[in-house]
Amino acid sequence: MSKMYVTHDLLVDLAKNLLKAGGLNSENALIIANDLVAANLRGLDSHGISRIPMYLERIRRGVVTPNPDITFTQQTSAVGLVDGDNGMGFLAGHRAMDEAIKLAEKSGIGMVGVRNSTHYGMAALYVLQAIDKGFISMAYTNSSPALPVYGGRNAFLGASPFAAGFPSGNEAPYVLDMAMTVIARGKIRLAAAHGEEIPLGLALDANGVSTTDAQKAFEGVCLPFGGPKGAAMAMLMDLFAGVFTGANYGGDVKSLYFDHSEPQNVGHIFIAIRPDLFVTKEEYEERMDTFVKRAKACPLAEGFDEILNPGEPEQRVVKVRRQSGIPLSEKIYQTLKKEAENYGLDISIYEKEISTRIE
């Protein structure tokens, strides 16, 4: 079977031009293009450029502001609120984490809530943003109904990913990015787009029956990881990001795919913490490196040949894909090509640079 491979820079340029064609200005289009391709680069293709057609459709339907007037209001010395103006969640998310870092620089810790936002992509984007500045961080979000409360059968809670990041010294940083579902709902969506089956135990169809049909699963409900534990964590994300911030909550966040009646009004919470609050920065980094080394030195369980830190597998994928290119299925490329044709955008120049190889 042949597979297409695209370089990072080429894919960013393609994504940027598609988003610009959809109405975003150059600055906003580049931010989101970089974020989407960052997900592809880390192997999270479900949150990469495959989402562009859906984002463009929501802009066309008038439920997303392509170039929002994002505002920040400081509430206390360490707390602020961002209004995303119903723009792309990436833009509100980066602004909010940036403001949280500024608050943390002065107060030691900064927390920024966000409302009137939309889906903000791969949650790891924002903790990586903080790690680059040397800050510990957390990112919470709610999302459209995707899984039931424990004991229920209808979608009520969002998949609502949680992310956390701890910078280190010389070792790999800790980067946690996890949805409250057994697997990310976006992966089920991607399987449905490719006509692939999924394992049992990940989702129920619209009738509440376990299914391996990805499309039926996507139209039904995902299952929370760990049963009541995952459902309770999803509830916590909705309380923090929705109830607390003034955003939609309790099943009111609109679906990205099936509901274009009004803006989503997604809520987020971003927390940034200076790592030198209890020990010096140098001691903190030394302690982090020691922790990572000790964890990796633990005796291996059967079937394992090494221990990896959260975020480390994705970083290894980044190294591979920067060298060999980012895989892009023909089906996803055709959906992007169709979007380009909708806007009269010629992307044939990209086809000359895309390599195809048999695997």
Backbone hydrogen bonds, N-H to C=O, Kabsch-Sander energy under -0.5 kcal/mol:
donor,donor_aa,acceptor,acceptor_aa,energy
3,K,357,R,-2.1
4,M,328,L,-1.1
5,Y,355,S,-3.0
6,V,326,I,-2.2
11,L,7,T,-2.3
12,V,8,H,-2.3
13,D,9,D,-2.2
14,L,10,L,-2.3
15,A,11,L,-2.6
16,K,12,V,-2.8
17,N,13,D,-2.2
18,L,14,L,-2.0
19,L,15,A,-2.3
20,K,16,K,-2.5
21,A,17,N,-2.1
22,G,18,L,-1.2
23,G,20,K,-1.7
24,L,19,L,-2.0
29,A,25,N,-2.7
30,L,26,S,-2.1
31,I,27,E,-1.9
32,I,28,N,-2.2
33,A,29,A,-2.4
34,N,30,L,-2.5
35,D,31,I,-1.9
36,L,32,I,-2.7
37,V,33,A,-2.4
38,A,34,N,-1.8
39,A,35,D,-1.5
40,N,36,L,-1.7
41,L,37,V,-2.9
42,R,38,A,-1.6
43,G,40,N,-1.4
44,L,39,A,-2.4
45,D,43,G,-1.3
47,H,44,L,-1.9
48,G,45,D,-1.5
50,S,45,D,-0.5
51,R,48,G,-1.8
52,I,49,I,-1.7
55,Y,51,R,-2.3
56,L,52,I,-2.8
57,E,53,P,-2.1
58,R,54,M,-1.8
59,I,55,Y,-1.7
60,R,56,L,-2.5
61,R,57,E,-2.0
62,G,59,I,-1.3
63,V,58,R,-2.0
64,V,58,R,-0.7
65,T,86,N,-2.6
70,I,68,P,-1.0
71,T,83,D,-1.7
73,T,81,L,-2.6
75,Q,79,V,-2.4
76,T,79,V,-2.0
80,G,111,M,-2.2
81,L,73,T,-2.5
82,V,113,G,-3.2
83,D,71,T,-2.3
84,G,82,V,-0.6
84,G,115,R,-2.8
86,N,116,N,-2.6
87,G,84,G,-2.0
87,G,116,N,-0.5
88,M,65,T,-0.5
89,G,119,H,-1.0
91,L,88,M,-1.1
92,A,88,M,-1.3
93,G,89,G,-2.9
94,H,90,F,-2.4
95,R,91,L,-1.9
96,A,92,A,-2.5
97,M,93,G,-2.5
98,D,94,H,-2.2
99,E,95,R,-2.3
100,A,96,A,-2.4
101,I,97,M,-2.3
102,K,98,D,-1.9
103,L,99,E,-2.3
104,A,100,A,-2.3
105,E,101,I,-2.2
106,K,102,K,-1.0
107,S,103,L,-3.0
108,G,104,A,-2.4
110,G,272,A,-2.7
111,M,78,A,-2.7
112,V,270,F,-2.7
113,G,80,G,-2.3
114,V,268,H,-2.4
115,R,82,V,-2.0
117,S,266,V,-1.6
125,L,122,M,-1.7
126,Y,123,A,-1.3
127,V,123,A,-0.8
128,L,124,A,-2.4
129,Q,125,L,-1.5
130,A,126,Y,-1.5
131,I,127,V,-2.6
132,D,128,L,-2.3
133,K,129,Q,-0.6
133,K,130,A,-0.8
134,G,131,I,-1.6
135,F,130,A,-2.6
136,I,273,I,-2.4
137,S,165,G,-2.2
138,M,271,I,-2.1
139,A,163,A,-2.6
140,Y,269,I,-2.8
141,T,161,P,-0.7
142,N,267,G,-1.9
146,A,157,L,-3.6
147,L,157,L,-2.4
152,G,149,V,-2.8
156,F,147,L,-2.4
157,L,147,L,-2.4
159,A,144,S,-0.6
162,F,178,M,-2.9
163,A,139,A,-2.3
164,A,176,L,-2.0
165,G,137,S,-2.4
166,F,174,Y,-2.3
169,G,285,E,-0.7
174,Y,166,F,-2.2
175,V,173,P,-0.6
175,V,310,P,-2.4
176,L,164,A,-2.9
178,M,162,F,-2.5
180,M,159,A,-2.8
182,V,223,L,-2.2
187,K,184,A,-1.2
188,I,184,A,-1.0
189,R,185,R,-2.3
190,L,186,G,-2.2
191,A,187,K,-2.1
192,A,188,I,-2.4
193,A,189,R,-2.1
194,H,190,L,-1.3
195,G,192,A,-1.1
196,E,191,A,-3.0
198,I,212,T,-2.6
202,L,199,P,-0.9
204,L,221,V,-3.1
205,D,209,V,-3.0
208,G,205,D,-2.3
211,T,203,A,-1.4
214,A,196,E,-0.7
214,A,212,T,-0.7
217,A,213,D,-2.5
218,F,214,A,-2.5
219,E,215,Q,-1.7
220,G,216,K,-0.7
220,G,217,A,-0.7
221,V,204,L,-2.2
222,C,146,A,-3.4
223,L,202,L,-2.3
225,F,180,M,-1.8
227,G,224,P,-1.2
229,K,226,G,-1.9
230,G,225,F,-1.3
231,A,227,G,-1.9
232,A,228,P,-2.2
233,M,229,K,-2.1
234,A,230,G,-2.3
235,M,231,A,-1.9
236,L,232,A,-2.0
237,M,233,M,-2.1
238,D,234,A,-1.8
239,L,235,M,-2.2
240,F,236,L,-2.6
241,A,237,M,-2.9
242,G,238,D,-1.8
243,V,238,D,-1.9
244,F,239,L,-2.5
246,G,242,G,-1.3
247,A,242,G,-1.1
248,N,265,N,-2.3
252,D,249,Y,-1.1
254,K,264,Q,-0.5
259,D,255,S,-0.9
265,N,117,S,-0.6
266,V,117,S,-2.5
268,H,114,V,-1.6
269,I,140,Y,-2.3
270,F,112,V,-2.5
271,I,138,M,-2.6
272,A,110,G,-2.7
273,I,136,I,-2.9
274,R,108,G,-2.8
277,L,274,R,-0.8
284,Y,280,T,-2.7
285,E,281,K,-2.4
286,E,282,E,-2.0
287,R,283,E,-2.7
288,M,284,Y,-2.7
289,D,285,E,-2.4
290,T,286,E,-2.3
291,F,287,R,-2.4
292,V,288,M,-2.5
293,K,289,D,-2.4
294,R,290,T,-2.6
295,A,291,F,-2.5
296,K,292,V,-2.3
297,A,293,K,-1.3
298,C,295,A,-1.2
304,F,301,A,-1.8
312,E,309,N,-2.5
315,Q,311,G,-1.7
316,R,312,E,-1.8
317,V,313,P,-1.7
318,V,314,E,-2.1
319,K,315,Q,-1.6
320,V,316,R,-1.9
321,R,317,V,-3.0
322,R,318,V,-2.1
323,Q,319,K,-1.0
324,S,320,V,-3.0
325,G,321,R,-1.7
326,I,6,V,-3.6
328,L,4,M,-2.5
333,Y,329,S,-2.4
334,Q,330,E,-2.2
335,T,331,K,-1.5
336,L,332,I,-1.9
337,K,333,Y,-2.6
338,K,334,Q,-2.2
339,E,335,T,-1.7
340,A,336,L,-2.3
341,E,337,K,-2.2
342,N,338,K,-1.9
343,Y,339,E,-1.2
343,Y,340,A,-0.6
344,G,341,E,-1.0
345,L,340,A,-3.3
346,D,344,G,-0.5
347,I,345,L,-0.7
350,Y,347,I,-1.3
351,E,347,I,-0.9
352,K,348,S,-1.0
353,E,350,Y,-1.3
354,I,350,Y,-1.0
355,S,5,Y,-2.0
357,R,3,K,-2.0
359,E,1,M,-2.8
